[in-house]
Amino acid sequence: MSGGSEWTQSSEYLSFRSNIPLRKIVVDSDDSKGWSIYDCGPKTVCSPIICLPPVSGTADVFFKQALALSARGIRIILAEAPAYWNIKDWCDGFRKLLDYLDLGKVHLFGASLGGYMAQKFAESSCSCQRVASLVLCNSFSDTSIFKGNESSSLYWMLPSLVLKRMLLSNFKLEGTNDIDVVRTVDFMVEKLDSLSQVDLASRMTLNCIRSYVEAHKLSEIPVTIIDVFDNAPLSFTVKEELYKCYPQAKLAHLKTGGYFPFLSRSAEVNLHLLIHLRQFDNTPLASSEGSLLSTN
């Protein structure tokens, strides 16, 4: 893809990249490891919404959320972790990132692995809660659903090409005539190609290490679950298990959208994010300086 995907060439994406700088923030002793973030919206807001990407994504896969929500006066941060090989180190690193950015409680929007890590961070910080709310998109609460559990300890030594092929095998487009879904997959394949071996191997390791979310520790946290039912990456059984974890959650079901609805159905997803964040208007946990109650 010498010229880049259609999304990459779009005026919307080019506007995002030209107006919102990418920052590298090192919070660990290893100076070669840095979080990649895009920070959009009013910096005076201390409870922004932070977006965490799926295994195959970089921080900028949420560019449509960044543009739309920041235009509403919401502070939104797109965050991509460096290579961490276990959940504890990832959570410690994310906590240090929040401290570096001088943020208190934050709202987390995670897709797939991003949603799982958002839950694990909320669980790890339950004694001194740093998560104001969760929005989980095509996500899960237990890694035992994945076939790669037994080989997760070997991912670090597999070549990048092998890891990418393993992930690409999940990008199913059979019978899909939806042009936005096709464009989205092209864009995500391009982002996958940009990831290094160590980034891919560490993410796939986190995705497949045997672990589960202790959801009873998160019972006081407002949760919205966004699911798509066409070409869904996860089975209905997996979705039901997530619903059981959060009986109090608000469910946002999209009929179509594929694996990455935050791109292919960005308007619908953005609306659900706005509705989710409205409940914090005029409170210390507001994600914007003004009220979202007037949002159409």
C-alpha positions in Angstrom: 0.0 0.0 0.0 2.5 2.6 -1.2 0.0 5.4 -1.2 -1.7 4.5 2.0 -5.3 3.4 2.7 -8.3 5.5 1.9 -8.7 6.6 5.5 -5.1 7.6 5.8 -5.4 9.8 2.7 -8.7 11.4 3.9 -8.8 15.1 4.7 -10.2 14.1 8.1 -7.2 12.0 9.0 -4.7 14.5 7.5 -6.4 17.3 9.5 -6.0 15.2 12.7 -2.4 14.5 12.1 -1.5 18.1 11.2 -3.3 19.7 14.1 -2.8 17.3 17.0 0.9 16.5 17.8 2.0 13.0 18.8 3.8 13.0 22.1 6.1 10.3 23.5 6.1 10.1 27.3 8.6 7.9 29.1 7.4 6.8 32.5 9.6 3.8 33.1 13.3 3.4 33.9 13.8 2.1 30.3 14.2 5.3 28.3 13.5 3.3 25.1 9.9 2.6 26.2 7.5 5.5 25.9 3.7 5.9 25.7 2.4 7.5 22.5 -0.4 9.9 23.1 -2.5 12.5 21.3 -4.1 14.9 23.8 -7.1 16.8 22.4 -9.4 19.3 23.9 -9.2 21.6 27.0 -6.1 20.8 29.1 -7.8 22.2 32.2 -10.1 19.1 32.3 -8.7 16.6 34.8 -11.1 13.7 34.0 -10.7 13.2 30.2 -11.7 10.1 28.3 -8.7 8.0 27.3 -8.9 5.6 24.3 -7.0 2.3 24.3 -6.6 0.5 21.0 -7.0 -3.2 20.1 -4.1 -5.5 19.5 -3.7 -4.4 15.8 -4.1 -0.7 16.4 -2.1 2.4 17.1 -3.3 5.3 19.1 -4.5 7.3 16.0 -7.1 4.6 15.1 -9.4 6.7 17.3 -8.9 9.9 15.2 -12.6 10.1 14.4 -13.4 10.2 18.2 -10.7 12.7 18.8 -12.0 15.2 16.2 -15.7 14.8 17.0 -15.4 14.8 20.8 -12.8 17.6 21.1 -15.1 19.7 18.9 -17.7 19.3 21.6 -15.3 20.6 24.2 -14.4 17.2 25.6 -10.8 16.4 26.5 -9.9 13.1 24.8 -6.5 11.4 25.0 -5.5 8.6 22.6 -3.0 6.4 24.3 -0.8 3.6 23.0 1.4 1.6 25.4 5.0 0.5 24.9 5.8 -3.1 25.1 4.8 -4.6 28.5 4.9 -8.4 29.0 2.5 -8.8 31.9 -0.7 -7.1 33.1 0.9 -5.7 36.3 3.6 -3.9 34.5 1.1 -2.5 32.0 -1.1 -1.2 34.8 1.9 0.2 36.7 2.9 2.0 33.5 -0.5 3.4 32.9 -0.8 4.6 36.5 2.5 6.5 36.0 1.2 8.0 32.8 -1.8 9.4 34.6 0.5 10.8 37.3 2.7 12.4 34.7 -0.3 14.0 33.1 -1.5 15.1 36.5 -4.9 13.4 36.0 -7.2 12.1 38.8 -10.0 9.8 37.8 -10.4 9.2 34.1 -12.9 7.7 31.8 -11.6 4.7 29.7 -12.8 3.7 26.2 -11.2 0.5 25.2 -11.6 -1.7 22.1 -11.0 -5.4 22.3 -7.6 -5.8 24.2 -7.9 -2.1 25.1 -11.2 -2.7 26.8 -9.8 -5.7 28.7 -6.8 -3.7 29.9 -9.1 -0.9 30.9 -10.9 -3.3 33.1 -7.7 -4.8 34.5 -6.4 -1.3 35.4 -9.7 -0.4 37.1 -9.4 -3.7 39.1 -5.8 -3.0 40.0 -6.6 0.5 41.3 -9.8 -0.4 43.1 -8.3 0.5 46.5 -7.5 4.0 45.2 -9.8 4.2 42.2 -8.5 6.0 39.2 -11.3 5.0 36.8 -14.4 7.1 36.8 -16.2 5.0 34.1 -15.7 2.4 31.4 -16.8 2.1 27.8 -16.0 -1.4 26.4 -16.2 -2.0 22.6 -16.2 -5.6 21.3 -14.3 -6.5 24.4 -14.0 -9.4 26.8 -13.4 -10.2 30.5 -11.6 -13.5 30.4 -8.6 -14.5 28.1 -9.4 -18.2 28.3 -11.6 -17.7 25.2 -8.5 -17.4 23.0 -6.7 -20.3 21.3 -3.3 -18.9 21.9 -3.2 -19.4 25.6 -0.8 -22.4 25.4 1.6 -20.6 23.1 1.5 -17.1 24.7 4.9 -17.7 26.3 6.4 -18.1 22.8 5.2 -15.0 21.1 8.3 -13.1 22.0 10.4 -15.2 19.7 8.1 -15.4 16.7 9.0 -13.3 13.6 6.9 -10.2 13.0 5.5 -11.7 9.7 4.2 -14.7 11.6 2.5 -12.6 14.2 0.9 -10.4 11.6 -0.4 -13.4 9.7 -1.9 -14.7 12.9 -3.8 -11.5 13.4 -4.8 -11.0 9.8 -6.5 -14.4 9.8 -9.1 -12.8 12.1 -9.9 -9.9 9.7 -12.8 -11.6 7.9 -14.6 -9.7 5.1 -16.4 -12.6 3.4 -19.8 -11.4 2.2 -19.2 -7.9 3.3 -20.3 -5.2 0.8 -20.2 -2.4 3.4 -17.7 0.1 2.0 -17.0 1.7 5.4 -16.1 -1.7 6.9 -13.8 -2.5 4.0 -12.1 0.9 4.3 -11.7 0.4 8.0 -10.1 -3.0 7.6 -7.7 -1.5 5.0 -6.8 1.2 7.5 -6.3 -1.3 10.3 -4.1 -3.6 8.2 -2.0 -0.5 7.4 -1.6 0.2 11.1 -0.8 -3.4 11.9 2.0 -3.3 9.3 3.5 -0.3 11.1 3.8 -2.2 14.4 7.2 -3.7 15.4 7.7 -7.3 16.4 8.2 -6.4 20.0 4.9 -4.4 20.1 2.9 -7.1 18.4 4.4 -9.9 20.5 3.9 -8.1 23.8 0.3 -7.2 23.0 -0.6 -10.8 21.9 1.0 -12.0 25.1 -1.2 -9.7 27.2 -4.2 -10.8 25.1 -3.6 -14.5 25.8 -2.0 -14.8 29.3 -4.5 -16.7 31.4 -6.3 -14.1 33.4 -9.8 -12.7 34.0 -11.4 -9.6 35.4 -12.6 -9.6 39.0 -15.7 -7.7 38.0 -17.1 -7.6 41.6 -14.4 -5.0 42.4 -15.8 -2.7 39.7 -19.5 -2.8 40.7 -19.6 0.9 41.5 -18.1 2.0 38.2 -20.6 3.1 35.5 -20.1 0.9 32.4 -21.4 1.1 28.8 -20.9 -1.9 26.5 -20.8 -1.3 22.8 -21.2 -4.5 20.7 -21.6 -5.2 17.0 -23.5 -8.2 15.7 -22.2 -8.6 12.1 -18.9 -10.2 11.5 -18.4 -10.0 15.3 -14.9 -10.9 16.4 -16.2 -12.5 19.6 -19.0 -15.1 20.0 -22.3 -14.4 21.6 -21.3 -16.5 24.5 -18.3 -14.3 25.2 -20.5 -11.2 25.0 -23.0 -12.7 27.4 -20.2 -13.4 29.9 -19.2 -9.7 29.7 -22.9 -8.7 30.3 -23.0 -11.0 33.4 -19.9 -9.2 34.8 -21.7 -5.9 34.6 -25.4 -6.4 35.1 -25.7 -2.6 35.7 -24.1 -1.7 32.4 -25.9 0.2 29.6 -25.9 -1.8 26.4 -25.3 -0.1 23.1 -25.9 -2.6 20.3 -25.0 -1.8 16.7 -26.5 -4.0 14.0 -23.5 -3.6 11.7 -19.9 -2.2 11.9 -17.6 -5.2 11.9 -14.6 -5.5 14.1 -13.8 -1.8 14.4 -17.0 0.2 14.7 -15.3 3.2 16.2 -14.1 3.8 12.6 -16.8 2.2 10.4 -19.7 3.5 12.5 -17.9 6.4 14.2 -21.0 8.7 14.3 -23.0 6.0 16.2 -20.1 5.2 18.5 -19.4 8.9 19.2 -23.1 9.4 20.1 -22.9 6.6 22.6 -19.8 8.1 24.1 -21.5 11.5 24.4 -24.5 9.9 26.1 -22.2 7.9 28.4 -20.3 11.1 29.4 -23.4 13.2 30.0 -24.0 11.6 33.4 -20.9 13.4 34.7 -21.9 16.9 33.5 -21.5 19.5 36.2 -19.6 17.2 38.5 -15.8 17.0 39.3 -15.7 14.0 36.9 -16.9 16.0 33.9 -14.9 15.3 30.7 -15.5 18.8 29.4 -15.6 22.4 30.7 -19.2 22.9 29.7 -22.3 20.7 29.7 -23.1 18.0 27.2 -26.8 18.0 28.1 -27.7 20.1 25.0 -26.0 17.6 22.7 -28.4 16.5 20.0 
